Amino acid sequence: MTFLDDAGLTLEALAAYAAGARAGEGRVIAQPPMAELARRLDLARLIADGGLTAERLARFLDLYLGASTRLQHPRYMAHQVAVPAEHGALAALIDGFTNNAMAIYEMGPAAATVEAVVLGWMLGKIGWRAAPLPGADTASNAGRDETAFAGGVLTHGGSLANLTALLAARARLAPDAWEHGTPRDLVVVATEASHYSISRAVAVLGLGARAVRNAPTDALGRLDAARLPAFLDALAREGKRPMAVVASACSTALGLYDPLSAIAAVCAARDVWLHVDGAHGASALVSPRLRRRLAGIEAAHSVIWDAHKMLRAPVISAAVMVRASSFLDAAFREEASYLFHDKDQPGIDFIHRTLECTKAALGLKVFFAIAGMGEAALAAGIERQTDLATEAAALIRARPDFEVAAEPETNIVCFRLDGPDALQLELRRRLTEDGRFYISSTEALGRRWLRLALMNPATTLTDIGALLTELQRLAGEM
Ligand SMILES: *Cc1c(COP(=O)(O)O)cnc(C)c1O
């Protein structure tokens, strides 16, 4: 058996897995106890003896795929992870083969170029301008002002991207912090609805998670820009300096956008760094119809944007982008910015902008996912999922005993059946145990909700109707 034979049978198994899931075969989710699964997959013996090839490989794949959560299944509505464009998976294979650890240009010129161009495309969607690629036009590049250009890097996920953006914010306010540590008077302003990776990042920065100060919000938990100035005044009286204001675009739980324009105006007036966490919702920038939800994003200082959520890329790839690229260069070391465009440097060494040293060709996965279908189809897909959420909310409201948390602004819908929080959790528990539907649950606005993240192009309103009927049936049993 040659490698190509094994590769062929692997691809066939994967294609059959995805096709079966898309056709709605099998359960979306099943969770056998881990010890049982380890035994069934015969992992310890395979590690000891090898032989994972041919017939043995086919058997392993059968078991492995059988115990995998089926994202391609139309009734997968749980988490904000893309049903990947299949071409994106090809990029993962190419990356695995070439193994170009592209954080320095010489270890992966093609991979680094793809990343730079993908980033340039994303920066352009925000309304920012990337520096010309090295070698593009050396004469006009000479002596230019680094802060005139935006810059970015792709990193392993939104959590790391948020940390990186906050490091850039710290580099602006406290340039000595890299050497001397984070000043104790810095705080980060974010709403309660902000993703937990924000408070993690603040804790990692050494400020302690309590340095996240909860900004005032409206009734739906969105940052209330009108009350932000008084809140910042109060912090100043306390002797605290805001390192950054964090806006969610959109929030994880409810999928709602903070009003970026109004927040940006407050931040600009006070010279406070505005960070926009667009991990999920920045993808709406691709849609001419939906991008108005992010109006004002161009006035932010930093933005993060996950490609493995709404851009259909396989996990994991997140862009961290900074309007004045010099601050991103300063996030991990000082005086780095000019190195990037040194005349002897034919490409970009992304290593200066990221926590990572060895880095995967993350841009290739994003590029393959998008370039397989093209930008227009990508935008149409995002619009379709958003419209589906709006229709789902109407369908849910039309049923007796159901309540919707907020009119959806994205592909996320939170709802609940009349009854206590414990009922929602028990419903989800029973639903997951059965495995024919897979949804998530979240806390927002002080209550527990059932939550749909409509990531799957194969999901229809019929699937959502069937889910509601099943929830009512389960509730009737309880
Ligand atoms: C998903 C998400 C994150 C975390 O991104 P990962 O890629 O999962 O690390 C951060 N912020 C928001 C708003 C998100 O939706």
PDBQT file of the ligand as one rigid body, heavy atoms in Angstrom, charges set to zero:
ROOT
HETATM    1  C1  LIG A 501     -15.299  33.226  19.076  1.00  0.00    +0.000 C 
HETATM    2  C2  LIG A 501     -15.023  34.529  19.688  1.00  0.00    +0.000 A 
HETATM    3  C3  LIG A 501     -13.785  34.782  20.287  1.00  0.00    +0.000 A 
HETATM    4  C4  LIG A 501     -12.735  33.723  20.470  1.00  0.00    +0.000 C 
HETATM    5  O1  LIG A 501     -12.205  33.321  19.259  1.00  0.00    +0.000 OA
HETATM    6  P1  LIG A 501     -11.457  31.897  19.133  1.00  0.00    +0.000 P 
HETATM    7  O2  LIG A 501     -11.044  31.886  17.705  1.00  0.00    +0.000 OA
HETATM    8  O3  LIG A 501     -12.466  30.877  19.475  1.00  0.00    +0.000 OA
HETATM    9  O4  LIG A 501     -10.303  31.912  20.082  1.00  0.00    +0.000 OA
HETATM   10  C5  LIG A 501     -13.543  36.055  20.773  1.00  0.00    +0.000 A 
HETATM   11  N1  LIG A 501     -14.485  37.006  20.686  1.00  0.00    +0.000 NA
HETATM   12  C6  LIG A 501     -15.686  36.803  20.129  1.00  0.00    +0.000 A 
HETATM   13  C7  LIG A 501     -16.671  37.924  20.060  1.00  0.00    +0.000 C 
HETATM   14  C8  LIG A 501     -16.006  35.545  19.597  1.00  0.00    +0.000 A 
HETATM   15  O5  LIG A 501     -17.207  35.342  19.057  1.00  0.00    +0.000 OA
ENDROOT
TORSDOF 0
